[in-house]
């Protein structure tokens, strides 16, 4: 199943007829202190024929002078160079730029990061979300000691986060970076835990540290703000509670006004996290414009190489990288997948790919924690991608209430999160599962402050609650198998090593 807007992991992939579950529900809260639109970066306001490229050279030695000259001779302008990993971001109007530069001694790979020219500064309105009434908010029930909306968060007890909070809320010395569409740090549930020093706008591929540049514009997606609240919404008597409400959260904005997550921005995001003391990164997206990047294509090969270098560098510097598995109900361990959505910035067309050779990045990169989604009954979400040996762990990402209905007082099978302008609302997807795991990883890091990323991941998997395959998996009850789970109870294609466990994270 393909979501209506396949460029990133924010749309629900729920069958037709479930449109009510596919809409975003808002909870009006305190009066909105709406985040102002972040300043537009001049790098995106280039000529209509200019394209963006990554050029990969030997790491750690800077950009060789002869390569720099060759880039200029091929009509390229260097935007920035990440010398530690050997990734150079270049703009050029020469349609033959990549082919010319690949021939230069010292260039290991080079490729266009998109198939459409760099966009203008124009933004697009993604449509108005559905707002819940004040009556529905007033009906929310919370137990003593809980934040007002916590009763709606069936996902917290699903990973024992409510019990974990009785032991620890996490350490303020731990920061989770939300590499996403931007974070509204003025939100009352995010402001107490926001790490401004670790926040930035990376949309152009080069860090923009202007104050507030990490915030989403008024017409941009609330996705990153929702994710941030799932991770670290403060336990402060307001709204909801995050999985790790005592840790810090930062916003690294990598999606442009049209909602695309391009390679140069993603590389910048990982590098910024690496250099600013981030302990965990959450990545609820795929790198546009290719859902799967095939290594036998010279452009796509260069994109895989660039993001791989950046994510590995972030891990080397101490960050655990967590990513969403995707929302198309694909088996990522199968021999072939038909991808109808690439390239999504021009004209997509069906292509058959081998997911072991054509990678969803950063989801399938080495070292990245790949997260599948579960619903309110603990079953794989109807939309969640899966695959033995690909999925590492599972966590609540929501599902249609018609498929997996939560126990009262929760009323929605989707996931509650924060939204820009001091609001709260529901979303669903592996985009929502990934921040649950990022939050648990932050709790593990809080409990074991000297643990390396490898140790945090080892504990994350060892502490996960083993979850057996769902067989047969007929989530809509129509008598037809909707997905096949392979593997044992201790490790399988639906749930990986199991369902994340927040209580073990703070007690073991």
Order of alpha helices (4+ residues) and beta strands (2+ residues): alpha-beta-beta-alpha-beta-beta-alpha-beta-beta-alpha-alpha-alpha-beta-beta-alpha-beta-alpha-beta-beta-alpha-beta-beta-beta-beta-beta-beta-beta-beta-alpha-alpha-alpha
